Amino acid sequence: MSGLIHRYLHHSQWRCPSNIALVKYWGKRDEQLPLNPSLSFVLRDSYTETSVSLVRESSRKVEFSFEGRESPFAARIEKYLARLAQEAGWINKYHFRISSRNSFPHSAGIASSASSFGALALCLAEIDCTFRDCDPTDPSFFRRASEWARLGSGSASRSVFPGFSIWGRTQLFEAGSDEHAFPLEQGIHPEFLTLCDAVLLVDSSPKPVSSSAGHELMNHHLFQRSRIAQAHENLNELYLALISGDVEKFIEITENEALSLHAMMMTSRPSVVLIKPDSLELIARIRDFRQRTGIPVCFTIDAGPNIHLLSFEKNRAEVREFIETELLQFCENRRWLDDRIGRGPEKISQT
C-alpha cells in the first residue's frame, strides 16, 4: 500500500460518467440536500476525464484548464475546495492544478456538472486516502466520493457508481441517505442492463434559468408536498419494475416523472418553460411508434428541451431506423448522441 500511496500522493486521474435520472430530483435544502429521492443510471460513452495535481507553491489556489484552455470555472472549484477543506484540512496546504475534458459536446443534453464534479470528487477522495491511509477500493471510498460530489452538484452524487443508483432517503432501503447516493448492485432484471439512451438534441441554446435557480423555485411551490409524495411513490414502483422486469411499468413511471418535472417548472412562480415545440413533436412520435409497433421505447427529459429516447439492445436496429427516418428532422442540425447504460467510473493510470 505504501508504494501506491507514494505514487499518487500528489496526483490522481479519473473518468466519471454522466447519468440520467428516471425519478427526478427537483428542489433542495441546506447544503445540496434533496427534497425528494431520485433514481438514475450512468451512461457509458458520456463522461468527463479529470486529473488533479497538488503543488506547494503557485500564484493561484486553483489552475483549471478545460479541454486545453484556461477556464473561469476555476473560481467555482476554489469555493468548492474551501467547503471540502472543513473536512479535509490538507486542502488548505496545497495549490491545485486541474485539467478536464468531456467526451460529449457542450449543450448536448447531457449533465456535464454530474460527470465533472463526480470525476473531481473521485480524484480528491483518492488523494485524501493518501493522507488518511485508507483503501480507495473500499465501498466507503465511493460513499465519500459521492458525498463530496454532491457538494458540487447534487446529481453528481449518483455518477460515482455503476449502473443504477438512488440518492435520497427512502423507506425502501436503510442505506438511503440525503448525504450520498448508493448503488443498486443486485436484483436488477437483466433486461434493464441493456438499456440504450439516444439523446435527441432539440436546442443547444443556453437555458434561460440555471438549474440552481430552478431548484430554488420549489421552495415555495404550491405543489411541493404533492411532488415529494409522488417521487417517493414513483421510486417504489420503478424499483419494483426494475427487479421484476416489468417494462410496461418502467415506461409508465419514467414518462410520468419526465413530464412531472416540467410541470413543476411550468407551474412555479415565476414560470419556467424549457420544453420546445420540437420536444413535444418527438414525444408524440415516440409514443405513436411504441403503439403501432409494440417495441418498448419511452422518453425522459432533464431540465431542458432535449429528449432522451430509451430502448433496449434487442431493438437497437429498429429504433435506430426510427430515429434516422422520423425523428432527426426535429433535432437541431439532425444531431443526436448514441449511448447506453454504463459500468461506472474508472481510474486512469499514469503513463
N, C-alpha and C positions, 0 to 999 in steps of 0.2 A: 504493500500500500504506500510506503514512503516514497518509492520511486515515482509512482503515479502522482502523488501529491506534489513532488518537486517539479515534475514536468508541467503540471497545469497550475502552478501557484499563481502565475501572472497572466494566464491566457486560457480562454475557453471558446469553443465554437460549436453552435448547434443549428440544426434545421428544424423548424417547427411549422406545422401545417395550420391553415385557417380551418374554421369549422362553420357549419351551417346549422342553426338551431331549428328544431322541429317544434318543440314547445318553446315559445319566445320569452325572453326576459325583457321586461319593459317597466322602467321605474326603479329607482334605487334610493337608499338611505345611508346616512353616515358615510363611512369610507368604502364606497363601491360595494355595498351590500345590496342584494337584490330584494325587491318587494315580493317576487314570486320565484319558484324554482323553474329551471329550464333544462331541456334535454337536447343534445346535439350529436352530430357525428363529424369527425375530422375528414378533410379531403386528402387525396393522395398527391396531386400534382400542383396544388396551390399552396405555396409555403414561403417562409422567409428564412434566409440564412443570415446569421449574425455572429460576429466574433467580437470578443471583449478582451482587451489587454489592459493590465494595470501598469501605471508608471508612477514613480515617486515625484517627479517634477514636470510641470507643464505650465504654459501660460493660461490655460483654461482647465476648469474641472472636468469638462467633457468635450472631447473632439469627436464629432459624429459625422460620418460620411454615408450617404445612401447612394448605392449604385455608382460609386466612384466620385461623387460630388459632395462637397460640404453642404450640410443641411441645417436649416433653422430648428429642426426637431430636437437639436441638442439642448435647447432651453427646457423643453418638456422633460427630457430624460434627466436633466440636472435636478429638477423639482422631484422627480420620481425617486432618484437616488437619495435625496435628502430625507424622504419619508422612510426608505428602507434602512437608512443609517440608524434610525431609532432602534432597530432590531439587530443590525449588523454593524457594530462600531468601526470595523476595519474600513468601511467605505469612506469614512472621513479622512483616512490616512493616505489615500491614493487619488491619482487622477486617472481618467478613463479614456482609452482610445477604442472607439466602437465603429465597426463598419457593418453595413447591412445591405441586402438585396432581396427583391421579391421575384418569384418565378412567374408572376402574373402581372398584367398591366395595371396601371393606376386607374381608378374609377371603373373597375371591371365587375362590380357586383360582388366582390369577394372582400371579406372583412380583414383588411390589412392590419388593423390595430390588434386583432386577436393573434395573428401569426407573429407580428413583430414584437409585441410585449411577451408573448409566450417564449419566443426564442431568446430574448434578452433576459427574462427571468430564469430560464434554464442555465444560461451562461453564468449569471450571478450566483445562482444556487450552487452550481458546481464549484465556483471559486470559493464560496462560503464554506464548502466542505473541506477545502484545504486548510482553512483556519480552525475549523471545529473538529477535524479528523473524523468526518462521517463518511458513510458509504454512498456514493452517488447512484448506485444501482438499487438501493433500498426503496421500498414504496414510500417511506416518509420523505425521501428526497423529492419525489414528484408532487407530493402533497404540499411541500414547502414552495416548490416552484409554482404550483397552481395558485397558492395564496399570494405570492409575490406578483405573479402575472395579473391577478385580479386587481391589484392596487394601481396598475397602469391602465387596464381595460377590462371591464367585467367579463366580457365574453372570452378573453384570453385565458381565463382560468380553466376553460374546457379544452383548450388546444394542446395541453401538455400530456394528454392521454390518448391511447389508440382507440379506434372505433367509436363507440357511443359513450357518452358521459353525461352526468347530471350535476348541476350546480344549484345549490339552494336546499334549505331544509324541507324535508318531505316525510310524510308518515310512512312511505314505502320502505325507507332504508334508515337504519340508525346512523349509517355513515354520512347521510345527507347533512351538509353544512353550508351556511352562507359565506364562510371564510374561504372555502376552496371547493373545487369540483372533485368527483371521484368517478372512476371508470366502471362501466357495466361489462365486466370481464367474462361472465359466464351466463349461459342460458339463452343467449340471443339466437333466434331461429336462423339457420344457415341462409335462407332466402335473403334476409336483410343484410348479410355480409357481402352481398353482390350489388348493393345499391350504386347506381350511376347518377351523376349530377351534371346536367347540361345547363350551363349558365348562359341565359339569353340576354344579350346586352342591349337594352332598350334605349338608355340615355346615359352618357358618361359625364354629363354636366355636374359641377359641384352641387351638393344638396343645399337647399336654402336654409336648412336648420341642421345644426350639428347633432350627433347622437346624444351628447351630454345635455344639450338644451332640450332635446326630445324627451329624454328620461325625466327631466325636471317637470315637464307638463303633466306627469302622472301624480305629482304631489297633491294637487287639489282637484283631481279629475273626479267628475260626478260618478263615474263607473269604476272607480279604483277597487273597491271591495269586491264587486262582482267579477272584475277581471282577475283578481288574485284567486278567488274561489274557482273560476273557470280554468285557470292554469293548473291548479292542483288536480282538478278532476281530469283534465286532458292528459296530464302527465301520467296519472294512474292508468288511464285507458290505453295510452300509447305504449307504455311499458308492457302491459298485458298482451298487446298486439305483437310487440317485438319478440316476446318469448313464445307465443303460441303460433306465430306465423300467419296472423290474421291480416292479410294485405288490404282487404276492404276497410277494416277499421283504421289501419295505418293511414290510408288515403284520406278518410273522413276527418281524422283528427289533425293531420298535417295541414290540410287546406283550411280547416276551421281556424287553426292557430294563425296562419298567414293572414287571413282576412281580418281576424280579431285585432292583430297588431295594427293594421292600417285603420281599422275602425276606431281604435283608441286615439290614434293621431288625428283623424278627421273630426272627432268629436271633442277634442281638447280645446282649451281656450288659452291662447289663440289656436285656431285650427291649422293643422299641417296636412297638406295633400301632396304626397310624394309619388303616388301611382300615376301613370300616364295612360292616355288612350290606347297606345300600343300594348301596354301591360295588360289591360283589360281584354284586348283582342286575343292576346296569347293565351290568357286564362280560358277564354271561351273556346278556343280551338283545341286546347289540351283536353278539356272536358268532353268536347264533341268527339275527339279521336278515341278517348277511352270508351265512350258509349258505343260507338259504331264498330270498333274493332275488338273490344273486350281485353285489350292489352292494358295491364295495370300501370298507368302513369299518373302522376299528380304534380302539383306545383307547391313551392313555398316561396316566400319573399322576405327579404330583410327590410330594414328601414330605408327603402329606396325603390326605384322603378323596375329594377332588373328581376327577371323571373328565373327561378331555379326549377328546371324540369327534372323530376326524379323518376327513375325507372329501374329496371333490373337487368343484369347482364344477359339473361336468356333472351331478352327482347331487344338487344342492342342494335341489331341491323335494321329492324323495322322502325325503331324510334329515331335512328339517325336519318333514315329516308324521310320520315315525317318532318323532322327539323329542317332538312335541306329543301324540301319541296313546298312546305306550307308555312313554316314559322320564320325563316330568315328574312322574309320581306318586311317583317315588323321589328327587326333588330337594326340598330344603328350600324350602318355600313356592312350589314349582313354578318356581324361579328357574334361569335359565341365561343364558350370555353367547354371543352370536353373533359370532365373529371369524374371521380368516383370515390367511394369510401376508402380511407387510408389507414395506415398502420401506426400513425402517431409520430412523435418527434424522433430525431436521430442525431446522435452525437457525431460531429465531424472530426475525424482525427487530423492532427497536424501532419503536414508533409514536409 
